[in-house]
Amino acid sequence: MQVIQEEACLFNFVLFGATGDLAMRKILPALFSAHLDGKLHQDGRIICVAKQDLNQESYLDWVHTQAGPHVGEGIANKNADQWQSFLRRVTYVALDATRAADYALLGEQLNNQAVTVYYLATSPKLFEPICNHLAASSIALDNARVVLEKPLGHDLASSRAINDAVARVFAEDQIYRIDHYLGKESVQNLLALRFANSLFEPLWRRESIEHVQLTIAEQLGVEGRGEFYDGTGALRDMVQNHLLQLLCMVAMEPPTSLDANAIRDEKVRVLRALRPFSRDDLETRAVRGQYAAGAVRGQAVGGYHQEAGISPQSKTESFIALHAEINNWRWAGVPFFLRTGKRLAERTAEIVITFKPIPHAILPMPQGVESSNRLVIRLQPEESIQLHCFAKQPGDSMTIQPVALDLAFDQAFKQKRADAYERLLLDVIRGNLALFVRRDEQEAAWRWVEPLLNHWQSTAALPKSYLAGSWGPSASSAMMSRAGAHWPEDR
């Protein structure tokens, strides 16, 4: 029998775009995991909305086929009964998001005594009509919340237009702009590492830190999303949101509390302190690349222009590396290196904080080993925190070797760790905005990346080519060398 936790509240979870890939791969599996853990109110309902003319039975068959393989615990064995229990929460409503008359069907399904979450897993061009029709149908109530998926626009002006449209219906404290990286366990542990321990605070500043690296690397290509990706690119898809959010978590000042606005106020201050790109910076502190045919995991793969849906003349970047700086008292002069790309050598996401070397070495270091300590926070594929330091090797001689103090979450904590989407969806139901992006955060991020977007649109220069299965164009390593640093694989 499920045990309903104290914080569980009665809810309607309305999922627009309920036949789409995001719904099947992430949202419904995350809700099932919360159901399995007893974190959902027993009378909470999931109302799935899409344009397809399906009946209840055919939609549930579709969910079983499409979402079932993405359910981590499996549904064919010990959790088969729970899966059926979960599906009993689900109601399908066939609705054309652009037709006002259809919203009466949705209103009939809502329990007005419950918190209502509208999750817009649709194209952003539908955000405005959906919100307008919710308001016109009198179902955008005071206890309603709306979740917006990225990309929220393609530049600052389009982002503002979308936000203005949503804000005409929902107040800012009802709007949840989701970035699933903020829901990752290791990102939460970054806050704990910084603000629950006195050890690092005296070192977390320019006097002690040499540089910071943030990497999100993918081995996959555009994977059938060619048309979408070719109009987006790595800068919009990954830097403007995921990487800048991670940078904020590393660089922010201690908030006064865990209140949502206290945390988000500090993140906004970081974004506003980012050094703007000058004309020279656009050439020397930014590298964009595009993958050519190569091999990933021993398998031959085509280049970017061979992907379905990609224009043969496309200049869209599949890789980007940036040298950023934060103009404030704590971080002045410390380089922050950001990179992301598709068809790279490994699938990984990590934050590497390199401390300054010791001022005077009295112990001989092994040849080729740097005398810098590093804190490595791994977000994926496995989550861990490693502190790389030095110790004496056993024996008669005073020989120093690098060692790592390793916190592997799966070994240190035996309890189940929630998926990022599960954590964030529960926060929406509970009304916790701390892990969601506020409008001024989003606009500050767009303001910082826009000079790059405008420069690349106006130049005839092509992205640097790199082999699929490599770590990106050599210009990325050259950018690091000019700053006296290097990527981990270049050691």
C-alpha positions as CSV (number, residue, x, y, z in Angstrom):
1,M,0.0,0.0,0.0
2,Q,1.3,3.5,-0.9
3,V,2.2,5.8,2.0
4,I,1.2,9.4,1.1
5,Q,3.8,11.8,2.4
6,E,2.8,14.8,4.4
7,E,3.7,17.3,1.7
8,A,1.6,15.6,-1.0
9,C,-1.3,17.9,-2.1
10,L,-4.3,17.4,-4.3
11,F,-3.5,18.2,-7.9
12,N,-4.6,18.2,-11.5
13,F,-1.5,17.8,-13.8
14,V,-2.5,18.9,-17.3
15,L,0.1,17.8,-19.9
16,F,-0.2,19.6,-23.2
17,G,1.8,17.8,-26.0
18,A,1.0,14.4,-24.3
19,T,1.8,12.3,-27.3
20,G,5.2,13.9,-27.9
21,D,8.7,12.6,-27.2
22,L,9.3,14.6,-24.1
23,A,6.1,13.4,-22.5
24,M,6.9,9.8,-23.2
25,R,10.6,9.8,-22.4
26,K,10.7,12.1,-19.4
27,I,7.5,13.5,-18.0
28,L,5.2,10.5,-17.6
29,P,8.1,8.2,-16.4
30,A,9.0,10.9,-13.8
31,L,5.4,11.0,-12.6
32,F,5.3,7.3,-12.4
33,S,8.4,7.2,-10.3
34,A,6.8,9.7,-7.9
35,H,3.7,7.6,-7.8
36,L,5.8,4.5,-7.1
37,D,7.5,6.3,-4.2
38,G,4.2,7.4,-2.7
39,K,4.9,11.1,-3.3
40,L,1.7,11.9,-5.2
41,H,-1.6,12.5,-3.5
42,Q,-3.8,9.4,-3.9
43,D,-6.5,11.5,-5.7
44,G,-4.2,13.5,-7.9
45,R,-5.0,13.2,-11.6
46,I,-2.9,13.4,-14.8
47,I,-4.9,14.9,-17.7
48,C,-3.1,14.3,-21.0
49,V,-3.9,16.7,-23.8
50,A,-3.0,16.4,-27.5
51,K,-4.5,17.0,-30.9
52,Q,-4.6,13.3,-32.0
53,D,-8.1,11.8,-32.2
54,L,-7.5,9.0,-29.7
55,N,-9.9,7.5,-27.2
56,Q,-8.9,6.7,-23.6
57,E,-8.0,3.0,-24.3
58,S,-5.9,3.7,-27.4
59,Y,-4.0,6.5,-25.6
60,L,-3.2,4.3,-22.6
61,D,-2.0,1.6,-25.0
62,W,0.2,4.3,-26.6
63,V,1.6,5.3,-23.2
64,H,2.3,1.7,-22.3
65,T,4.2,1.2,-25.6
66,Q,6.1,4.5,-25.7
67,A,6.6,5.5,-22.1
68,G,6.9,2.0,-20.6
69,P,10.5,1.4,-21.9
70,H,11.7,4.6,-20.2
71,V,10.3,3.7,-16.7
72,G,13.4,2.9,-14.7
73,E,12.0,0.3,-12.4
74,G,10.4,-1.7,-15.2
75,I,6.7,-2.4,-15.6
76,A,6.6,-6.1,-16.6
77,N,7.5,-7.6,-13.2
78,K,7.2,-6.5,-9.6
79,N,5.8,-3.0,-10.5
80,A,3.2,-4.2,-13.0
81,D,0.3,-3.6,-10.5
82,Q,1.7,-0.1,-9.7
83,W,1.9,0.7,-13.4
84,Q,-1.7,-0.1,-13.8
85,S,-2.5,1.9,-10.7
86,F,-0.6,4.8,-12.2
87,L,-2.5,4.6,-15.5
88,R,-5.8,4.8,-13.7
89,R,-4.7,8.4,-12.8
90,V,-4.4,9.2,-16.5
91,T,-7.3,10.7,-18.6
92,Y,-6.9,11.6,-22.2
93,V,-8.5,14.7,-23.8
94,A,-8.3,15.3,-27.5
95,L,-8.0,19.0,-27.9
96,D,-6.8,21.4,-30.6
97,A,-4.7,24.0,-28.6
98,T,-5.7,26.7,-31.1
99,R,-9.5,26.2,-30.8
100,A,-11.1,28.0,-28.0
101,A,-14.2,25.8,-28.0
102,D,-12.2,22.7,-27.2
103,Y,-11.2,24.0,-23.8
104,A,-14.6,23.3,-22.4
105,L,-13.7,19.6,-22.6
106,L,-10.6,20.3,-20.5
107,G,-12.5,22.3,-17.9
108,E,-14.9,19.4,-17.4
109,Q,-12.0,17.2,-16.2
110,L,-10.6,19.6,-13.6
111,N,-11.2,19.4,-9.8
112,N,-11.3,23.1,-9.0
113,Q,-10.4,22.4,-5.3
114,A,-7.0,21.1,-6.4
115,V,-3.8,22.8,-7.5
116,T,-3.7,22.7,-11.3
117,V,-0.4,22.4,-13.2
118,Y,-0.4,23.2,-16.9
119,Y,2.8,21.7,-18.4
120,L,3.3,23.1,-21.9
121,A,5.4,20.4,-23.6
122,T,4.7,22.0,-27.0
123,S,6.2,24.3,-29.5
124,P,6.7,27.8,-27.9
125,K,4.5,29.2,-30.7
126,L,1.5,27.6,-28.9
127,F,2.3,29.1,-25.5
128,E,0.3,32.3,-26.2
129,P,-2.8,30.7,-27.6
130,I,-2.9,28.0,-24.9
131,C,-2.6,30.6,-22.1
132,N,-5.2,32.9,-23.7
133,H,-7.7,30.1,-24.1
134,L,-7.1,28.9,-20.5
135,A,-7.9,32.5,-19.4
136,A,-11.0,32.8,-21.7
137,S,-12.3,29.5,-20.4
138,S,-11.9,30.6,-16.8
139,I,-9.6,27.7,-15.9
140,A,-6.4,29.8,-15.3
141,L,-7.3,30.0,-11.6
142,D,-5.3,31.6,-8.8
143,N,-4.1,28.2,-7.7
144,A,-2.9,27.3,-11.3
145,R,0.8,27.0,-12.3
146,V,2.2,26.9,-15.8
147,V,5.4,25.1,-16.7
148,L,7.3,26.3,-19.8
149,E,9.8,24.1,-21.6
150,K,12.8,25.5,-23.5
151,P,13.6,26.9,-26.0
152,L,11.8,30.1,-24.8
153,G,12.5,32.1,-27.9
154,H,15.5,32.4,-30.2
155,D,16.8,35.7,-29.0
156,L,16.0,38.4,-26.4
157,A,13.2,40.0,-28.3
158,S,11.3,36.7,-29.0
159,S,11.9,35.6,-25.4
160,R,10.4,38.8,-24.1
161,A,7.4,38.4,-26.5
162,I,6.7,34.9,-25.1
163,N,7.1,36.0,-21.5
164,D,4.8,39.0,-22.1
165,A,2.1,36.8,-23.6
166,V,2.3,34.3,-20.7
167,A,2.4,37.1,-18.1
168,R,-0.9,38.6,-19.4
169,V,-2.5,35.4,-17.9
170,F,-0.2,34.2,-15.2
171,A,1.6,36.1,-12.4
172,E,5.4,35.6,-12.2
173,D,5.1,33.4,-9.1
174,Q,2.8,31.1,-11.2
175,I,5.3,30.6,-14.0
176,Y,7.8,27.7,-13.8
177,R,10.5,27.9,-16.5
178,I,12.1,24.5,-16.3
179,D,15.8,23.6,-16.7
180,H,16.2,20.0,-15.8
181,Y,19.9,20.4,-15.0
182,L,18.9,22.3,-11.9
183,G,17.1,19.2,-10.7
184,K,20.1,16.9,-10.8
185,E,21.3,15.5,-7.5
186,S,24.8,16.6,-8.1
187,V,23.8,20.2,-8.7
188,Q,21.9,20.2,-5.5
189,N,25.0,18.8,-3.8
190,L,27.0,21.7,-5.1
191,L,24.8,23.9,-3.0
192,A,25.3,21.6,0.0
193,L,29.1,21.5,-0.6
194,R,29.4,25.2,-0.7
195,F,26.9,26.3,1.9
196,A,26.8,23.5,4.5
197,N,30.6,23.3,4.9
198,S,33.0,25.9,6.2
199,L,36.0,24.2,4.4
200,F,35.5,25.7,1.0
201,E,34.2,29.2,1.5
202,P,37.6,30.8,2.3
203,L,39.0,29.2,-0.9
204,W,36.0,29.9,-3.2
205,R,37.4,33.1,-4.7
206,R,39.9,34.6,-7.0
207,E,42.8,34.4,-4.5
208,S,42.7,30.6,-4.5
209,I,41.0,29.4,-7.8
210,E,43.0,29.4,-11.0
211,H,40.1,28.7,-13.4
212,V,36.7,26.9,-13.7
213,Q,35.6,24.6,-16.5
214,L,32.0,23.6,-17.2
215,T,31.5,20.8,-19.8
216,I,28.4,19.2,-21.2
217,A,29.4,16.7,-23.9
218,E,27.2,14.4,-25.9
219,Q,28.1,11.4,-28.1
220,L,24.8,11.6,-29.9
221,G,24.2,13.7,-33.0
222,V,20.9,15.5,-33.8
223,E,19.0,12.2,-33.6
224,G,16.1,12.9,-35.9
225,R,15.7,16.5,-34.6
226,G,17.6,18.0,-37.5
227,E,15.1,20.6,-38.5
228,F,14.7,21.9,-34.9
229,Y,18.4,21.8,-34.1
230,D,19.5,23.5,-37.3
231,G,17.4,26.5,-36.3
232,T,18.7,26.4,-32.8
233,G,22.4,25.4,-32.4
234,A,24.5,24.7,-29.4
235,L,24.6,28.2,-28.1
236,R,20.8,28.5,-27.8
237,D,20.2,24.8,-27.0
238,M,22.8,24.4,-24.2
239,V,24.8,27.5,-23.3
240,Q,22.0,30.1,-22.8
241,N,20.3,27.8,-20.3
242,H,22.0,24.7,-18.9
243,L,25.7,26.0,-18.9
244,L,24.9,29.5,-17.6
245,Q,22.7,28.0,-14.9
246,L,25.6,25.8,-13.8
247,L,27.9,28.8,-13.9
248,C,25.5,30.7,-11.6
249,M,25.4,27.8,-9.1
250,V,29.2,27.8,-8.9
251,A,29.7,31.5,-8.8
252,M,26.8,32.9,-6.8
253,E,27.1,34.5,-3.4
254,P,25.6,32.7,-0.4
255,P,21.9,33.4,-0.4
256,T,20.3,34.5,2.9
257,S,18.1,31.5,2.9
258,L,16.7,28.7,0.6
259,D,13.8,31.0,-0.3
260,A,13.2,30.8,-4.1
261,N,13.8,34.6,-4.6
262,A,16.9,34.7,-2.3
263,I,18.6,32.0,-4.5
264,R,17.4,33.5,-7.8
265,D,18.5,37.0,-6.8
266,E,22.1,35.8,-6.4
267,K,22.0,34.0,-9.7
268,V,20.8,37.1,-11.5
269,R,23.7,39.1,-9.9
270,V,26.2,36.6,-11.5
271,L,24.6,36.9,-14.9
272,R,24.6,40.7,-14.8
273,A,28.3,40.6,-13.8
274,L,29.4,38.5,-16.8
275,R,31.9,40.5,-18.8
276,P,30.2,41.5,-22.1
277,F,31.9,40.2,-25.3
278,S,34.0,42.9,-27.1
279,R,34.7,42.7,-30.8
280,D,38.1,41.1,-30.1
281,D,36.5,38.6,-27.7
282,L,34.2,37.4,-30.5
283,E,37.3,36.1,-32.3
284,T,39.6,35.0,-29.5
285,R,37.3,33.9,-26.7
286,A,34.6,32.0,-28.6
287,V,35.0,28.9,-30.8
288,R,32.2,27.3,-32.7
289,G,32.4,24.0,-34.5
290,Q,30.5,21.6,-36.6
291,Y,31.1,17.8,-36.7
292,A,32.3,16.0,-39.7
293,A,32.1,12.2,-40.4
294,G,34.0,10.1,-37.9
295,A,33.6,7.3,-35.4
296,V,31.8,7.2,-32.1
297,R,32.2,4.1,-29.8
298,G,33.9,2.3,-32.7
299,Q,30.9,2.9,-35.1
300,A,31.2,5.1,-38.2
301,V,28.8,8.1,-38.1
302,G,28.1,10.8,-40.7
303,G,28.8,14.4,-40.4
304,Y,26.4,17.2,-39.5
305,H,25.4,17.9,-43.1
306,Q,24.5,14.3,-43.6
307,E,21.9,14.4,-40.9
308,A,18.2,14.4,-41.9
309,G,16.7,17.8,-41.9
310,I,19.9,19.7,-42.1
311,S,20.5,22.3,-44.8
312,P,23.5,21.6,-47.0
313,Q,24.6,25.2,-46.5
314,S,24.0,25.3,-42.7
315,K,26.4,27.2,-40.5
316,T,24.7,26.1,-37.3
317,E,27.2,25.2,-34.6
318,S,27.1,21.7,-33.0
319,F,30.0,22.7,-30.7
320,I,30.8,25.8,-28.8
321,A,33.6,26.8,-26.3
322,L,33.7,30.1,-24.5
323,H,36.1,32.0,-22.3
324,A,33.9,33.9,-19.8
325,E,34.8,36.2,-16.9
326,I,32.7,37.6,-14.0
327,N,33.4,41.2,-13.2
328,N,32.8,41.2,-9.4
329,W,34.9,41.3,-6.3
330,R,35.0,37.5,-5.7
331,W,35.8,36.4,-9.3
332,A,37.6,39.2,-11.1
333,G,40.3,37.7,-13.4
334,V,39.2,34.1,-13.0
335,P,38.5,32.4,-16.3
336,F,35.3,30.4,-16.6
337,F,35.5,28.0,-19.6
338,L,32.3,26.7,-21.0
339,R,31.9,24.1,-23.7
340,T,29.3,21.8,-25.1
341,G,28.9,19.8,-28.2
342,K,27.4,16.8,-30.1
343,R,29.3,13.8,-31.4
344,L,32.1,14.2,-28.9
345,A,34.4,11.5,-27.5
346,E,32.4,10.9,-24.3
347,R,29.0,11.6,-22.8
348,T,29.8,13.6,-19.7
349,A,28.7,16.7,-17.8
350,E,31.1,18.0,-15.2
351,I,32.4,21.0,-13.4
352,V,36.1,21.2,-12.8
353,I,37.4,23.8,-10.3
354,T,41.2,24.1,-10.5
355,F,42.9,25.7,-7.5
356,K,46.1,27.7,-7.8
357,P,49.4,25.7,-7.5
358,I,51.3,25.8,-4.3
359,P,53.6,28.9,-4.1
360,H,56.8,27.0,-3.4
361,A,57.3,23.2,-4.1
362,I,59.6,21.5,-1.6
363,L,58.4,18.0,-2.6
364,P,59.3,16.7,-6.0
365,M,56.3,16.1,-8.2
366,P,56.2,13.2,-10.7
367,Q,57.1,14.3,-14.2
368,G,54.1,15.6,-16.1
369,V,51.9,16.0,-13.0
370,E,50.6,19.5,-12.2
371,S,50.8,20.7,-8.6
372,S,47.2,22.0,-8.6
373,N,44.4,20.6,-6.6
374,R,41.1,20.1,-8.5
375,L,37.5,19.7,-7.4
376,V,35.6,17.7,-10.0
377,I,31.8,17.6,-9.7
378,R,30.4,15.0,-12.1
379,L,26.8,15.3,-13.2
380,Q,26.6,12.5,-15.7
381,P,26.8,9.7,-16.6
382,E,27.4,8.8,-12.9
383,E,27.1,11.5,-10.2
384,S,30.1,12.1,-8.0
385,I,32.4,14.6,-6.3
386,Q,36.2,14.1,-6.4
387,L,38.8,16.2,-4.7
388,H,42.2,15.6,-6.4
389,C,45.1,16.2,-4.1
390,F,48.5,14.7,-3.4
391,A,49.9,12.1,-0.9
392,K,53.2,10.3,-0.3
393,Q,53.6,7.0,-2.1
394,P,54.4,4.2,0.4
395,G,58.1,3.4,0.5
396,D,61.4,4.9,1.6
397,S,61.6,7.8,-0.8
398,M,59.5,11.0,-0.5
399,T,57.6,10.4,-3.7
400,I,54.4,12.3,-4.2
401,Q,51.5,10.9,-6.2
402,P,48.1,12.3,-7.1
403,V,45.1,10.7,-5.2
404,A,41.4,11.5,-5.2
405,L,39.0,11.8,-2.3
406,D,35.9,10.3,-3.9
407,L,32.2,10.8,-3.0
408,A,30.3,8.4,-5.2
409,F,26.6,9.1,-4.5
410,D,25.4,5.6,-5.3
411,Q,27.9,4.1,-2.8
412,A,27.5,6.8,0.0
413,F,23.7,6.9,-0.1
414,K,21.7,3.7,-0.5
415,Q,18.3,5.3,-0.8
416,K,16.9,5.9,-4.2
417,R,17.8,9.2,-5.8
418,A,15.1,11.1,-7.6
419,D,15.4,11.8,-11.3
420,A,15.8,15.5,-12.2
421,Y,12.4,15.7,-13.8
422,E,10.7,13.9,-10.9
423,R,12.2,16.4,-8.4
424,L,11.2,19.4,-10.5
425,L,7.6,18.2,-11.2
426,L,7.1,17.6,-7.4
427,D,8.4,21.1,-6.8
428,V,5.8,22.5,-9.2
429,I,3.0,20.6,-7.5
430,R,4.3,21.8,-4.1
431,G,4.8,25.4,-5.3
432,N,8.5,25.6,-4.8
433,L,10.1,28.0,-7.3
434,A,13.7,27.7,-6.1
435,L,14.9,25.5,-9.0
436,F,13.1,27.3,-11.8
437,V,14.3,30.2,-13.8
438,R,13.0,33.7,-13.2
439,R,12.2,36.0,-16.1
440,D,15.0,38.5,-15.3
441,E,17.5,35.5,-15.1
442,Q,16.5,34.4,-18.5
443,E,16.7,37.9,-20.1
444,A,20.1,38.5,-18.5
445,A,21.3,35.2,-20.1
446,W,20.0,36.2,-23.5
447,R,21.5,39.6,-23.2
448,W,25.0,38.0,-22.7
449,V,24.8,35.6,-25.6
450,E,23.2,37.9,-28.2
451,P,26.5,39.5,-29.3
452,L,27.7,36.1,-30.3
453,L,24.5,35.3,-32.2
454,N,24.5,38.6,-34.0
455,H,28.2,38.2,-34.9
456,W,27.8,34.7,-36.3
457,Q,24.8,35.7,-38.3
458,S,26.6,38.6,-39.9
459,T,29.9,36.8,-40.7
460,A,30.6,34.6,-43.7
461,A,33.0,32.5,-41.6
462,L,32.1,28.9,-41.2
463,P,32.2,26.9,-38.0
464,K,35.4,25.0,-37.4
465,S,35.2,21.4,-38.5
466,Y,35.9,18.5,-36.1
467,L,35.8,14.8,-36.4
468,A,32.9,13.0,-34.8
469,G,34.2,11.1,-31.8
470,S,36.9,13.8,-31.0
471,W,36.8,16.5,-28.4
472,G,35.9,19.3,-30.8
473,P,38.0,21.6,-33.0
474,S,41.6,22.2,-32.1
475,A,40.8,25.9,-31.8
476,S,39.1,25.1,-28.5
477,S,42.4,23.8,-27.1
478,A,44.2,26.8,-28.5
479,M,41.8,29.2,-26.8
480,M,42.6,27.5,-23.5
481,S,46.3,27.6,-24.1
482,R,46.1,31.4,-24.6
483,A,44.7,31.6,-21.1
484,G,47.3,29.3,-19.6
485,A,44.9,26.4,-19.1
486,H,43.9,23.2,-20.8
487,W,40.9,20.8,-21.0
488,P,41.2,17.5,-19.0
489,E,41.8,15.4,-22.0
490,D,44.8,17.6,-23.0
491,R,46.7,16.8,-19.8
